[in-house]
């Protein structure tokens, strides 16, 4: 960008840190302008935005495991407002929060994380966030379906137990024959096949009927059984 050659400077403290050094008046002025007047980048450097975001993340960023929660935050001290304005110019909507003595800029949604890492050219990280989001949505959908099926089974079992209890009481009191023939046959079939679902019963009964038709019969049996049992108990 500045038509200069950079020299590698070895750190005196050792380690893996590498410093590339070069001198250019235009570069020094550019850095002074950024430090004093805001964050902006020359059109001469098409990679400045992504490199800057990547550097900010490595130097002052924290991100949670997206499989657990979506959270990206930056701690840049007195430059908080400066970085926030810069992020807004890029189309982000960062929030600012004070945690104890630390002021942080943060995002709490997956879309912001995906866009930030993509713009920072950290594509692998962006894909990791996307995959975590997809897996989370699939897991939530599976849980909802499982919970719905469990609730349906619970309701069906509860209804079956209640129906069979009423029918057995009719038999014990000798009142089942007072049901109409069709309902008596259905009641005995329900009692003899207590482990069958409504769909299985509807297909096994002779002649076969629809599930809704069988449900209507069982409802009628329960209603008539309650009246019969109440009348029988009142007479005694």
N, C-alpha and C positions, 0 to 999 in steps of 0.2 A: 504493500500500500504506500509506503513512504520511500521506496527505492533505496533501502538501507540493508546492510547485512548485519545479522544479529550474532553476538558473541555469547557462548555458553559460559556462565559464571558458576563455579562450584561453591556450594555453601560451606562456610567454615565450620559449621556444626555437624557436618556429615548428613547422613540420611539419604532419602531418595529425592529430595527436593531439587528441582532444576530451575535456574534463573537464566532467562534470555535477555541480554542487554543490548540496547542500541541508542544512539543519540540522533534526534531530529527535532529542529525547532518547531516545525509544524505539529509534530506529535506531542511535544511538551505543552504547546498552547492548547491543543485539543484536550488533553488531560486536565489542564487548569480550568478550561471552560466547563468541562463536565463536573469538576469538583465544586466550582463556585456557582454555576448558573443552571444546573439541571442535567438530566441524562438525555443525550441525543447522539446520534451517530452519523458519520459522514456517509454519503452515498458511494464513496470510494470503497467502502468495506461492506459487501453484501452479507457477510457472515457475522457482523458485529452484534446484532440482536441475539442470535442463538448463542454465540460465544459468551456474551455478557450474562444472559440468563443462566447458562450452565455454570459460569463462574460464581454467580450469586448463590446458586443452589449449593454448590460444593463448599463455599465459604461460610454461608450463613443460613442454610436451609435445613429443614427437618421434615421428613415424610413418614407417615404411619404405614404399616402393612395394609394395603388396600383390601386384603381378605378380611380384615377386622373392621376398619373404618377408613373413610376418605378424609385425610387431613394433610395439608401442606402449609408450612409456616416459615417465616423468615424473621430473624432477629438482626437488625442493622443499626440499632441505637438511634443516634440523632438524625440519621438519613432515612428514617421510617417514612416520613411524608414524601420525600423525594422519590423513593422507590415506589410508593403507592401511586403517585401521579404518573410515573413512567408506565406501570402496569396497566393503569386505566387507559393510557394512550394506545396501548397494544390491544385493547378490547376486553381486558379483564375487569372484574368487579371485586377487588380485594377488600377485606375487612381488617380493622385494626383493633387490637385488644391489649389490655395491660394485665400481665400475669406477674403478681408480686412486684418486683422492681424492674421487670422486663416488658418492653413494648414490642409486640409482634404483629406482623402482617400475615393473614392466614386465609386459606380457602377450605371449604368443607363440603365440596361436591365433586363427584367423579369427573364431570365434564371439564371443570377448571383444571384439574390435575392432568387430564389427557391433553388438553390444549397447551398447557405450560410445557410439559415434557416434549411434546411434538415440536413446539416453536423453539425449544432449546436444543433441538436435534438429538434428544435422548429417546430415540424411537423405541428401543427395547423396553425402557421403563414405561413409556406411554402404552405399549402393547400389553405390558404386565397389568397395568391399571384396567385396561379394557377387558382383558380376560377375567380379571377378578370380578368386574362388574357383571359380565355375562354369567359367570359361575354362580355369583350371588343371586342373580335373578332366576336362574334355573333352579337353584336350591330352594328359594322362596316359593316358586311355583309348585315344586314337588311337595313342599311342606303343606301348602294350602290344599292341594289335591288330597294328600294323605289325611289331613285333618278333616276335610269334608267327607271322605270315605269312612273314616273312623266314626264321625258323628252320625252318618247315615246308618252304619252298622249298629251303633249303640241304640239309636232310635228304633231300628227294626227289631233288635233283640228285646228291648224293653216292651215294645208292643206285643211281640210274640209271647213273652212270659205272662203279660197281663191277660191276653186272650185265652191262653191255655189254662190259666188259673181259674178264670170264670167258667170255662167249659167243664173243667174237672169238678167244680162245685155243683154245676148243674147235674152232672152224672151222679155224684154222691147223694144228692137230694132227690134223685129220680125225676128231675124236671126236664131233662134234655128232650124227651119225646114230645114235649109240648111245643117245641119249635116246629115251624113248617118243614116238610120233608127235605126240601132242598137245603135249608139251613142246618138241619140236624145232620145230614150227610156231610156237609162242609165242616161242621164243628167237630165231628168224630174224626174226619180226615186230618184236620189241623192238629188235634190232640195226638193222633197216632204218628204224625210226622213232625214232631216238634223241632227237629234240627234243620228242616227245610226252610229256605227263604220263600218269600211270596212268589217270586218268579218261578221257582222250582215247583211250588205247590200248584200254581196256576196251570203249569204244563202237565203235571202228573194226575190232576183230578180228572174224573170221568163224568161227562165229557170235558175236555180242556176248555178253560175260559181265560180271559185276559187278566193281567195282573190287577188292573183297576177294578175289574168285575169282582175278583176274589176279595180285594180290599173292601169293596162295598158290602159284600156278604158278611165278612167278619165284623164290620162295623155294626151291621144290623143284628148279628148274633149277640154282640156285646150289649147293645141297647136293650134287646128283648130279654137277655139273661138278667140284666140288672133289675128290670121290672118284675120278672118271674121270681127272682130271689127275694126281692123286697116284699112282694105279695105273699110268698111262702113264709117268710119270717114274720110278717104282720099277723098271719093266720095262727101262728104258733104262739 
